[in-house]
C-alpha cells in the first residue's frame, strides 16, 4: 500500500499537496477517508482486523474503511466493501452521516482524518467473502452494546469473546459519539417511517 498517493488537506478540507501514504501518517497530515458501518435494525456490524495487519491487528473496527486516493471522490470508497467483505454496493445504497473528524495519535503514528461516514443497511441474510489479509471476522452488536463498549463497558460478542474498549481501534471519542448518534437517529427514522406506513 506504500505506493498509494493521498491528497493532504487543511482544516477546511482544502488540498495542500499529494503525498505517499506513509508520509501522510509520518507528518500527521489531515486527509480524507471512507468509513462504512453496516447496520441491520438495531444492530451494527464490526470487523475484527486481521492478526497480520501492520496497524491495530486483531482489534474491532469500522465494518469497512479505507483511504481515499488523490483522484477519488467519497463514493469511490465503496470499493472497500467489495475488497474487504465481498459486497457489491451502489452509491445510492449508502446513507451519509456526514464528514466527521477522527484523530488517532500514537508514538510513531499520527492518523488525522476527515472521515466520510456512511451507513449501509443490510438484509437479514447477508453473506460476506472476507479478504483474510485485512479482515479476520465480522461480528455484530446491538447499538446499546456498541455504545456501552465504546463507553468503557465489557460486552460479549456472539462468538463468546468478551471485549472492552481496549479491543477497539482507538478512534476519537468525538468520532464514535457522532457515529452512534447517527445510527440511533437512523433507527428512530426507520421506526417512524414503518409506523406511518402501517397506519396508512
Buried (B, 14 or more C-beta within 10 A) or exposed (E): EEEBBBBBBEEEEEEEEBBBBEBBBEEBBBBBBBBBBBBBEBBBBBBBBBEEBEEBEEBBBBBBBBBBBBEBEBBBBBBBBBBBBEBEBEEEBBBEBEBBBBBBEEEEEBBBBBBBBBBBEBEEEEEBEBBEEBBBBBBBBEBEBBBBBBEEEEBEBEEEEEBEBEBBBBBBEEBBBBBBEBBBEBBEEBEEEEEEEEEE
